[in-house]
Amino acid sequence: MKLVGVVFDQPTISNTLRALGLPVRAPPIAPARSSPLLDCSSDWTGADVDYGWPD
């Protein structure tokens, strides 16, 4: 892909995006989700995990 021009004029950008059927505004920023590994809601002690190590 080759960059052939840059447009800074707001009305031109809006009109071009509308003509292409694209949204003019960026989507709203959503809050980040927590990692399932960091979910401390369950009482997990790890006692039922078998790592295959000899006792």
Protein Blocks (a to p, Z undefined) as FASTA:
>chain_A
ZZfbdcfbfklmmmmmmmnopafbdcddddddddfklpckbccehlmpcehiaZZ
